[in-house]
Amino acid sequence: MSGITGPYLKQLSNGATSPLGALRATRALGSLARWWLSPQVLDLAVQVDPAWRESRQMPLRLGSEPGSCAILFAQPNGSRLSLLRQTFALPLQWQLTDEPNGCKLPLAVRELARQVRQSLASEYGDRVNKCTLKLAAIDHIDQMDLSALDADVLKAESGWAPLAAGLVLLLEGGKPDPRVLATGAWDSAGGLGSVGELQAKINAARELGVSQLFIPEVQYLESLGLDHGALTLVYLPMGVQPAGGSASPSAALRPLLSALEVPPTTGDLPSRLAYYARLNKLDRNKATEFYVGHLLADLIQSCQQRCNQSQETRFDLLVTTASPHWELIPFAIGTFQLRQCVVLRLGEDKLVEQGVEKARQFVARMGLQCAIDVMDIGQTTTLLERGLPPSLGDRSAALKDSPVGWDITPGPKYISLLMQQAARAKDVLLYLGHRYEGRDRLEPGDEEYRIWRVSDFGMPA
């Protein structure tokens, strides 16, 4: 299709108040008509040509293919073209290619794409230069030619946030959620800045089926007085670094990226592990929820398959320690298919109680019949003086010739030492080996238990 210019849009706008003028504008914009033209203009066009009725009634929805993103363009009331919506969206898509930016893009969008790559280069390297921004294929918009539209018609500064997030997600191998959208301008010194016509952009986002709209946090007070209905407004930090350093795009985008990517709740384990690794750098709470809901059961099964447990190291009762990492309880129970477990607890702790209850529920969902009991073992000073309580030894003795497995993975290390002292020669000690990324970030996927017989402690079984 031939290029659309600003003067041509103004000419169309002057005649769009009549049905024939509206039809002429609709045909001129082609695939973009239902995205950009006001509902009133589209309704007038339908009066003359009912063939546009189906397109008019179809809901507007953003893309979900890798690299998909969109810019919301808002028209100031004083210089608004009447045929266009006050705020309209331009669906776009980043693609991994060495080609230059799509030649059909408006000039302002081409320039913004260059700025996005430049702002991300220091944190994401030369990979950003191997990505090209193009018009999305939705409704065949990619067949349009918008290269002649100048910055007077389309001001694209507020599109930095969605374009930057879309590019990062493409590089990370993620798939975007079309119900998540953002708006926000970028300045290397001041970070993420405010945008204009915020209420109009909120209205447009709702029409696009968006459930979360990310806006700059500097507009928090302004947003309190706006009508956003069921749409959730989420605030993007400025990303300004302390001590006068340059603003960090990754810091500004962190909450957006954690919400934008569609979680791979099904499919192969490596894909889910890769998603978890990305999410864990952005939002540890959400990563923990994903780990429990979509990884833990499979990781337990994989660990069970890797576990090389000999007859001499089998046990019937698990003794472990309560800790914030309650998932270690079902990990051991599931790996060794146990029916009895005692959780040692240092005094009353509501979080620990909740964790034990989560462990019980998870074990039940796995279909295992395992009784999980809690045993209070006193305070730290008492333990260091007297060791573990005699009642625990009685519990072990009640099993007669059956060995006990003492899990020294969770809890304070002095408890692990006391476990070793309390264990009998026939018992075993076990420790779940993990891989870590850095000093404190767990990298799941290759967990494996190390098992020692107490009778020859120090020699792996």
C-alpha positions as CSV (number, residue, x, y, z in Angstrom):
1,M,0.0,0.0,0.0
2,S,1.3,3.5,-0.8
3,G,2.7,5.6,2.1
4,I,0.4,7.5,4.4
5,T,1.5,11.1,5.2
6,G,0.5,13.5,7.9
7,P,-1.1,16.0,5.4
8,Y,-3.1,13.2,3.9
9,L,-4.5,12.2,7.3
10,K,-5.4,15.8,7.9
11,Q,-7.2,15.9,4.5
12,L,-9.1,12.8,5.3
13,S,-10.0,14.1,8.7
14,N,-11.7,17.1,7.2
15,G,-14.2,15.0,5.3
16,A,-14.6,12.1,7.8
17,T,-17.8,13.6,9.3
18,S,-19.9,12.2,6.3
19,P,-20.5,8.5,5.6
20,L,-18.6,8.7,2.2
21,G,-15.7,10.6,3.8
22,A,-15.6,8.1,6.6
23,L,-15.5,5.2,4.1
24,R,-12.7,6.9,2.2
25,A,-10.7,7.2,5.4
26,T,-11.4,3.6,6.3
27,R,-10.2,2.4,2.9
28,A,-7.1,4.6,3.0
29,L,-6.0,3.2,6.4
30,G,-6.8,-0.4,5.4
31,S,-5.6,-2.8,8.0
32,L,-5.0,0.0,10.5
33,A,-8.5,1.4,10.2
34,R,-10.0,-0.5,13.1
35,W,-7.0,0.3,15.3
36,W,-6.7,4.0,14.6
37,L,-10.0,5.4,13.4
38,S,-12.5,6.6,16.0
39,P,-15.6,4.4,16.5
40,Q,-17.8,7.2,15.1
41,V,-15.9,7.2,11.8
42,L,-16.0,3.4,11.6
43,D,-19.8,3.4,12.2
44,L,-20.3,6.0,9.5
45,A,-18.3,3.9,7.1
46,V,-20.4,0.8,7.8
47,Q,-23.5,2.7,6.8
48,V,-22.1,2.9,3.2
49,D,-20.2,-0.4,3.1
50,P,-21.6,-3.1,5.5
51,A,-18.5,-5.2,4.6
52,W,-16.6,-3.3,7.3
53,R,-19.1,-4.3,10.0
54,E,-17.3,-7.5,11.0
55,S,-14.0,-5.8,11.3
56,R,-15.7,-3.0,13.3
57,Q,-17.1,-5.6,15.8
58,M,-14.0,-7.6,16.3
59,P,-12.2,-6.9,19.6
60,L,-8.7,-5.3,19.4
61,R,-6.1,-7.6,20.9
62,L,-2.3,-7.3,21.0
63,G,0.1,-10.0,19.7
64,S,1.5,-12.8,21.7
65,E,4.3,-14.0,19.4
66,P,7.9,-13.6,20.6
67,G,9.1,-10.0,20.2
68,S,5.5,-8.6,20.2
69,C,5.0,-5.1,21.7
70,A,2.9,-2.0,21.0
71,I,3.1,1.8,21.4
72,L,0.1,3.8,22.6
73,F,0.0,7.1,20.7
74,A,-2.1,9.9,22.4
75,Q,-3.4,13.0,20.6
76,P,-3.4,16.2,22.7
77,N,-6.8,17.7,22.7
78,G,-5.6,20.9,21.2
79,S,-4.1,19.4,18.0
80,R,-6.3,16.3,17.6
81,L,-7.2,14.8,14.2
82,S,-10.9,14.1,14.5
83,L,-10.9,10.9,12.5
84,L,-8.5,9.2,14.8
85,R,-9.0,7.9,18.3
86,Q,-7.7,10.1,21.1
87,T,-5.3,7.3,21.8
88,F,-4.5,4.4,19.4
89,A,-2.1,1.5,19.4
90,L,0.5,0.5,16.8
91,P,1.3,-3.3,17.1
92,L,5.0,-4.0,16.5
93,Q,7.3,-6.9,16.7
94,W,11.1,-7.3,17.3
95,Q,12.7,-10.0,15.2
96,L,16.1,-11.6,15.4
97,T,17.7,-10.5,12.1
98,D,20.6,-8.4,10.9
99,E,18.4,-6.4,8.7
100,P,17.9,-2.7,9.5
101,N,14.8,-1.5,11.2
102,G,11.6,-2.0,9.1
103,C,11.6,0.6,6.4
104,K,7.8,0.9,6.7
105,L,8.0,2.2,10.2
106,P,7.1,5.8,11.0
107,L,10.3,8.0,11.4
108,A,9.7,8.5,15.1
109,V,9.4,4.8,15.7
110,R,12.6,4.1,13.8
111,E,14.4,6.6,15.9
112,L,12.9,5.2,19.1
113,A,14.0,1.7,18.1
114,R,17.6,3.0,17.7
115,Q,17.4,4.7,21.1
116,V,16.1,1.5,22.7
117,R,19.0,-0.6,21.4
118,Q,21.4,2.1,22.4
119,S,20.1,2.3,26.0
120,L,20.2,-1.5,26.4
121,A,23.6,-2.1,24.8
122,S,25.6,-1.7,28.0
123,E,23.6,-4.3,29.9
124,Y,22.7,-6.7,27.1
125,G,25.6,-6.4,24.8
126,D,25.8,-6.6,21.0
127,R,22.8,-8.9,20.8
128,V,20.5,-5.9,20.7
129,N,22.0,-4.9,17.4
130,K,20.9,-8.2,15.9
131,C,17.2,-7.4,16.5
132,T,15.0,-5.5,14.0
133,L,11.7,-3.8,14.8
134,K,8.9,-4.2,12.3
135,L,5.2,-3.7,12.0
136,A,3.3,-6.7,13.5
137,A,1.5,-9.1,11.2
138,I,-1.7,-8.7,13.1
139,D,-4.5,-7.9,10.6
140,H,-1.8,-7.7,7.9
141,I,-0.6,-4.4,9.4
142,D,2.9,-5.4,8.2
143,Q,1.8,-4.7,4.7
144,M,1.2,-1.0,5.5
145,D,3.8,1.7,4.7
146,L,3.9,4.3,7.4
147,S,7.4,5.6,6.7
148,A,6.1,9.0,5.5
149,L,4.4,9.8,8.8
150,D,6.4,12.5,10.6
151,A,6.9,13.2,14.3
152,D,4.2,15.9,14.2
153,V,1.6,13.1,13.8
154,L,3.2,10.3,15.9
155,K,5.2,11.2,19.0
156,A,6.8,8.0,20.1
157,E,8.8,8.9,23.2
158,S,6.5,7.1,25.6
159,G,7.0,3.9,23.7
160,W,10.4,3.2,25.2
161,A,9.1,1.0,28.0
162,P,7.1,-1.4,25.9
163,L,9.7,-1.6,23.1
164,A,12.6,-2.1,25.6
165,A,10.7,-4.8,27.5
166,G,9.7,-6.5,24.2
167,L,13.3,-6.6,23.0
168,V,14.7,-7.9,26.3
169,L,12.1,-10.7,26.4
170,L,12.9,-11.7,22.9
171,L,16.6,-12.0,23.7
172,E,15.8,-14.0,26.8
173,G,13.6,-16.4,24.9
174,G,10.3,-15.5,26.5
175,K,6.8,-15.1,25.2
176,P,4.8,-11.9,26.0
177,D,1.4,-11.7,27.6
178,P,-0.9,-9.6,25.4
179,R,-2.8,-8.6,28.5
180,V,0.3,-6.7,29.9
181,L,1.2,-3.3,28.4
182,A,3.4,-0.4,29.4
183,T,4.0,3.3,28.7
184,G,7.1,5.3,29.7
185,A,9.8,7.5,28.2
186,W,13.5,7.1,29.0
187,D,16.3,9.5,29.7
188,S,19.8,8.1,30.4
189,A,20.3,10.6,33.3
190,G,16.8,10.9,34.8
191,G,15.6,7.3,34.1
192,L,12.0,6.5,33.4
193,G,10.0,9.6,32.9
194,S,6.3,10.7,32.8
195,V,4.0,10.4,29.8
196,G,1.2,12.6,28.6
197,E,-2.6,11.9,28.3
198,L,-2.5,9.2,30.9
199,Q,-6.2,8.8,31.3
200,A,-6.6,8.4,27.5
201,K,-4.0,5.7,27.5
202,I,-5.7,3.9,30.3
203,N,-8.9,4.0,28.4
204,A,-7.2,2.6,25.3
205,A,-5.5,-0.1,27.3
206,R,-8.8,-1.3,28.6
207,E,-10.2,-1.5,25.1
208,L,-7.2,-3.6,24.1
209,G,-8.1,-6.2,26.7
210,V,-5.1,-5.3,28.9
211,S,-5.4,-6.3,32.5
212,Q,-2.1,-4.6,33.8
213,L,-0.8,-1.3,32.6
214,F,2.6,-0.3,33.8
215,I,3.2,3.4,34.1
216,P,6.0,5.5,35.5
217,E,6.0,5.8,39.3
218,V,6.6,9.5,39.0
219,Q,2.9,9.7,38.0
220,Y,1.6,7.8,41.0
221,L,-0.1,10.8,42.6
222,E,-1.6,11.8,39.2
223,S,-3.0,8.2,38.7
224,L,-4.9,8.3,42.0
225,G,-7.4,10.7,40.5
226,L,-7.9,8.7,37.3
227,D,-10.6,6.2,36.4
228,H,-9.0,2.8,35.5
229,G,-11.9,0.5,36.3
230,A,-10.9,-3.2,36.6
231,L,-7.5,-2.4,34.9
232,T,-4.6,-2.7,37.4
233,L,-2.1,0.1,37.3
234,V,1.5,-1.0,38.2
235,Y,4.3,1.5,38.7
236,L,7.7,1.3,37.1
237,P,10.6,2.7,39.1
238,M,12.8,5.4,37.6
239,G,15.8,3.1,37.6
240,V,18.2,5.9,38.9
241,Q,21.3,4.5,40.5
242,P,22.8,5.8,43.8
243,A,25.8,8.1,43.9
244,G,24.9,9.9,40.7
245,G,25.4,6.9,38.4
246,S,23.6,6.5,35.1
247,A,20.1,5.3,35.2
248,S,19.7,1.5,34.7
249,P,17.2,0.3,32.1
250,S,17.1,-3.2,33.7
251,A,16.2,-1.7,37.1
252,A,13.4,0.3,35.6
253,L,12.1,-2.7,33.6
254,R,12.3,-5.3,36.3
255,P,8.7,-5.4,37.5
256,L,7.4,-5.2,33.9
257,L,9.5,-8.1,32.7
258,S,8.4,-10.3,35.6
259,A,4.8,-9.7,34.6
260,L,5.1,-9.6,30.8
261,E,6.5,-13.1,30.2
262,V,3.8,-15.9,30.0
263,P,4.9,-18.6,32.4
264,P,5.4,-22.0,30.7
265,T,3.3,-24.0,33.1
266,T,3.4,-27.0,30.8
267,G,5.9,-28.4,28.4
268,D,9.5,-29.6,28.8
269,L,11.3,-29.2,32.1
270,P,14.3,-27.3,30.6
271,S,12.0,-24.5,29.4
272,R,10.4,-24.2,32.8
273,L,13.8,-24.1,34.5
274,A,15.0,-21.4,32.1
275,Y,11.9,-19.3,32.9
276,Y,12.4,-19.8,36.6
277,A,16.0,-18.6,36.3
278,R,14.9,-15.5,34.6
279,L,12.1,-14.8,37.0
280,N,14.3,-15.4,40.0
281,K,16.4,-12.5,39.0
282,L,13.4,-10.2,38.8
283,D,11.0,-11.3,41.5
284,R,11.9,-14.0,44.0
285,N,8.4,-14.3,45.5
286,K,6.9,-15.0,42.1
287,A,9.8,-17.3,41.3
288,T,9.1,-19.3,44.5
289,E,5.4,-19.6,43.6
290,F,6.3,-20.9,40.2
291,Y,8.9,-23.3,41.6
292,V,6.4,-24.9,44.0
293,G,3.5,-25.0,41.5
294,H,5.3,-26.0,38.3
295,L,8.8,-27.4,39.1
296,L,9.0,-29.1,42.5
297,A,7.1,-32.3,41.7
298,D,9.1,-32.9,38.5
299,L,12.4,-32.1,40.3
300,I,11.6,-34.6,43.0
301,Q,10.8,-37.2,40.4
302,S,14.1,-36.5,38.6
303,C,16.0,-36.6,41.9
304,Q,14.4,-40.0,42.7
305,Q,15.6,-41.4,39.3
306,R,19.1,-40.1,39.9
307,C,19.3,-41.4,43.5
308,N,21.5,-44.5,43.7
309,Q,20.3,-45.8,47.0
310,S,21.7,-49.2,48.1
311,Q,20.0,-51.6,50.4
312,E,22.4,-50.7,53.2
313,T,21.3,-47.1,53.1
314,R,17.5,-47.5,53.0
315,F,15.5,-46.1,55.9
316,D,11.9,-45.9,57.1
317,L,11.8,-42.7,59.2
318,L,13.0,-39.3,58.1
319,V,14.2,-36.8,60.7
320,T,14.6,-33.3,59.4
321,T,14.7,-29.7,60.7
322,A,12.1,-27.0,60.2
323,S,13.4,-24.1,58.1
324,P,12.0,-21.4,55.8
325,H,12.7,-23.9,52.9
326,W,9.7,-26.1,53.7
327,E,10.0,-27.7,50.2
328,L,13.0,-29.7,51.5
329,I,10.5,-31.8,53.5
330,P,8.5,-33.1,50.5
331,F,11.7,-33.3,48.5
332,A,13.1,-36.0,50.8
333,I,9.8,-37.7,51.4
334,G,9.1,-38.0,47.6
335,T,12.6,-39.0,46.7
336,F,12.8,-41.8,49.2
337,Q,9.0,-42.6,49.2
338,L,8.7,-42.4,52.9
339,R,5.7,-43.0,55.2
340,Q,7.0,-41.3,58.4
341,C,8.7,-38.0,59.0
342,V,9.6,-36.0,62.1
343,V,10.3,-32.3,61.8
344,L,12.4,-30.8,64.5
345,R,11.3,-27.3,65.5
346,L,13.2,-24.7,67.6
347,G,10.4,-23.1,69.6
348,E,7.1,-21.8,68.2
349,D,7.3,-20.0,64.8
350,K,4.2,-19.2,62.8
351,L,6.1,-19.2,59.5
352,V,7.6,-22.6,60.3
353,E,4.1,-24.0,61.2
354,Q,2.7,-22.7,57.9
355,G,5.7,-24.3,56.1
356,V,5.1,-27.7,57.7
357,E,1.4,-27.4,56.7
358,K,2.4,-26.6,53.1
359,A,4.7,-29.6,53.1
360,R,1.8,-31.8,54.3
361,Q,-0.5,-30.5,51.6
362,F,2.1,-30.9,48.9
363,V,2.9,-34.5,49.9
364,A,-0.8,-35.2,49.8
365,R,-1.1,-33.8,46.3
366,M,1.8,-36.1,45.3
367,G,-0.4,-39.0,46.4
368,L,2.0,-40.1,49.2
369,Q,0.7,-41.4,52.5
370,C,3.3,-39.9,54.9
371,A,2.6,-38.9,58.4
372,I,4.5,-35.6,59.2
373,D,4.9,-34.9,62.9
374,V,6.5,-31.9,64.5
375,M,8.7,-32.2,67.6
376,D,9.7,-29.2,69.7
377,I,13.3,-29.6,70.7
378,G,13.7,-26.5,73.0
379,Q,15.9,-23.5,72.8
380,T,19.4,-23.1,71.3
381,T,21.3,-22.9,74.6
382,T,19.6,-26.0,76.0
383,L,20.4,-27.9,72.9
384,L,24.0,-27.0,73.0
385,E,24.3,-28.1,76.6
386,R,22.2,-31.2,76.6
387,G,21.8,-32.3,72.9
388,L,18.6,-33.5,71.3
389,P,15.7,-34.5,73.7
390,P,15.6,-38.1,74.8
391,S,12.1,-38.5,73.3
392,L,13.6,-38.4,69.9
393,G,15.9,-41.3,70.8
394,D,12.8,-43.1,72.0
395,R,11.1,-42.5,68.6
396,S,14.1,-44.0,66.9
397,A,14.3,-47.0,69.2
398,A,10.6,-47.7,68.6
399,L,11.6,-48.6,65.0
400,K,13.7,-51.5,66.4
401,D,15.9,-52.7,63.6
402,S,14.7,-50.1,61.0
403,P,17.3,-47.4,60.2
404,V,16.5,-43.7,60.4
405,G,17.4,-41.1,57.8
406,W,18.7,-37.8,59.3
407,D,18.5,-35.0,56.8
408,I,21.3,-32.5,57.6
409,T,20.3,-30.2,54.6
410,P,18.0,-27.7,56.3
411,G,18.3,-25.7,59.5
412,P,21.3,-24.5,61.6
413,K,24.5,-26.5,61.2
414,Y,24.8,-27.1,64.9
415,I,21.5,-29.1,64.6
416,S,23.2,-31.2,62.0
417,L,26.0,-31.9,64.4
418,L,23.5,-32.9,67.1
419,M,21.8,-35.2,64.6
420,Q,25.1,-37.0,64.0
421,Q,25.5,-37.5,67.7
422,A,22.0,-38.8,68.1
423,A,22.1,-41.2,65.1
424,R,22.7,-44.9,65.7
425,A,25.3,-46.9,63.8
426,K,22.5,-48.4,61.6
427,D,21.2,-44.9,60.6
428,V,22.1,-42.8,57.6
429,L,22.9,-39.2,57.1
430,L,21.7,-37.4,53.9
431,Y,22.4,-34.1,52.3
432,L,20.7,-32.6,49.2
433,G,23.3,-31.2,46.9
434,H,22.4,-28.0,45.0
435,R,24.0,-25.9,42.3
436,Y,24.1,-22.1,43.0
437,E,24.3,-19.2,40.7
438,G,26.4,-16.7,42.6
439,R,26.5,-16.9,46.3
440,D,22.8,-17.1,47.3
441,R,20.7,-17.9,44.2
442,L,19.7,-21.5,43.9
443,E,19.8,-23.0,40.4
444,P,17.5,-26.0,40.4
445,G,17.6,-28.9,38.0
446,D,20.4,-31.3,39.1
447,E,19.6,-31.9,42.8
448,E,21.1,-35.1,44.1
449,Y,21.2,-36.6,47.6
450,R,24.5,-37.7,49.2
451,I,24.0,-40.5,51.6
452,W,26.4,-41.7,54.4
453,R,26.1,-44.7,56.7
454,V,26.7,-43.5,60.3
455,S,28.8,-46.7,60.9
456,D,31.4,-45.5,58.5
457,F,30.7,-41.7,58.5
458,G,32.9,-39.9,56.1
459,M,32.6,-42.6,53.4
460,P,29.9,-41.8,50.9
461,A,27.6,-44.8,50.4
